[in-house]
Amino acid sequence: MNSELKILVCQDSLMFGGHERMFLSLVPVLLELDWLDSLVICVPSANFAFLQALDQAKLPRLRVRQLRYSKVRGEPYRAPLRWMYRREMDTVLSEEMPALVLLLQGRIENALVPMLAARKARIPIFSYLPMAHGTSELGYRNFTPAITRTLDWIRSYYYRLPDGYAVPSSAVERQLRSRGVTARIDVVPNVVPLIPASSSRADVRVKLGIALDERLALFIGRIDRHQKGLDLLIEVIARSVPVDQRWRFAFVGDGPDASWLDDALETAGLLPQCRRINWTDNPSDWYTASDAIVMPSRFEGVPLTMIEALLHDRPVLASEIDVFLDYLPREGLVRFDETLNIFDALNFICSASLKEKYAIATTKIRAECDLDLSRRLFAEAVNQVLKF
């Protein structure tokens, strides 16, 4: 019998984003648990970015196990029927015999097959979850009321399976409670280290090819048309008249809809006002060069880009969703629809009248950006599930 005490981490998405990066910053505290012998992380073999990040981390007593299968569309419906994936997870659990299965989930439909396998094997389940929105909140227009009700009913079952949760904000805790979750929920704030720009604002602008008298609105992050609301943003820019020639837009990032964004900017005739830049390992230069950050997301957890923006003392123009209501001034939240003139909104959030309110938001974020505290909270949450 295997007497080694392990945590088995399961991630079955092909994405590598802020949630995975935050998890990697928390991993060291798990490896310091006095009862833990080793940590095994299961990642799809096709998730090259996550596998590379794990390899670069070079953490002790951590082993990576690659999975053949990954999450697919319609996973809430399909998970109970994915027999080959389930067989793979049953094999992993029987070979590893973990004391705990930790699910690294984007939403509850991530890692459902590992969740079901762990529940059948009666292994405690812990979910690290950044979002728990209802289906109607996700903004999918092709979902009929019947589909929405069915998905919420199915998800309500999955939400009851974990023995404990760690979430990045009180907003997500409220989402889970509204889904009927009664298990313990611990709030573990997301943390971003403040990396200064490579030089002064003026020098950074020269380096990036931005005129000194230009006003720059920045979208930065994963290029995801639906979740990040990029389709809404492009429509708003295109119909906001009169055009304010002082403002320019930069889209910095990579993602599944990068080619769509290039085509959409060209089709809308926005190339004279907008730039598309691939992701950079030094985003601080872009924050420093910008005047405002734009976040038109339909749904979010606690986006690292919002934290980075506030740490760089930049105002954020964001959509009216719960997480932004918890962190940003109400005056900076808008609906990205036909009623919005984005140039007026950008000028307003950059005005002196809102400077103090954004300063308060920045103070709150800086108080939460304590990596040691987040690590301790995460370790405590894991221990509570196992009652260590």
Secondary structure, DSSP 8 states (H G I E B T S, - for coil): -----EEEEE---S---HHHHHHHHHHHHHHT-TT--EEEEEEETT-HHHHHHHHHH--TTEEEEEES----TTHHHHGGG-HHHHHHHHHHHHHH--SEEEEE-SSTTTTHHHHHHHHHTT--EEEE-S----GGGG--TT--HHHHHHHHHHHHHHHTS-SEEEESSHHHHHHHHHTT--SEEEE----------SS-HHHHHHHHT--TT-EEEEEES---TTTTTHHHHHHHHHH-SS--TTEEEEEE---TTHHHHHHHHHHTT-TTTEEEE---S-THHHHHH-SEEEE--SS-SS-HHHHHHHHTT--EEEES-HHHHHHS-GGGEE--STT--HHHHHHHHTSGGGHHHHHHHHHHHHHH--HHHHHHHHHHHHHHHHT-
